[in-house]
């Protein structure tokens, strides 16, 4: 499946967590829940995902959001749907949640591009100074 397909399937009918809870935090709590249900430690799951245990820990605490590709890999390893990782059921789709996730991802992309833009500006100034 493409990354865009995963983004579309990770939406849900109704949020099961507190309305004030962030989407990355909700996602992280569910990754931890399904990981434990599968009888896996962070170390074991991170090994299967080919990421560091620290990265998995950061995702589980909601400190950093997982990429679309990682969301799909986590769902596959835990034998759940991406929607379930966001608190939904197997077949849930809600366009309000899709829009919220889309907006969050756009913000993340914009932030990354802004940081890249400022780095490129610094490099350009350094090169011009030579």
C-alpha positions, 0 to 999 in steps of 0.5 A, a space after each residue: 500500500 502507498 503512504 497515501 492509502 495508509 493515511 486514508 485508512 487510519 481514520 476512525 468513527 469515534 475517538 475513544 480517548 479524552 477529547 483533549 488528548 492529542 492524536 500522537 498521544 492517542 496513537 502512542 497509547 494504542 501502540 503500547 496497548 496492542 504491543 503488550 497484548 501481542 506479548 512484545 517488549 519495546 525492544 522486540 517490536 523495535 527490532 521487528 520494525 527495524 527502528 531503535 527502541 528509543 524511537 519506539 518509546 518516543 512514538 508510544 509517549 506521543 512525543 513524536 508522531 510516526 511516519 505514514 510508512 511506520 504506522 503501516 509497519 506497526 499495524 502489520 506487526 501488531 496484526 491490527 488495522 491502522 484505524 485501530 491504532 488511532 482508537 477506532 475499530 477495524 472498519 471505521 472511517 470518519 472524514 472529520 478525523 481524516 481532515 484532522 490527521 491531514 491538517 496535522 500532517 500538512 503542519 508537520 510537512 510545512 514545519 520540516 520544509 521551513 527548517 530545511 529552507 532556513 538551513 539552505 539559506 544558511 548554506 547559501 550565505 556561507 557559500 557566498 561568503 567564500 
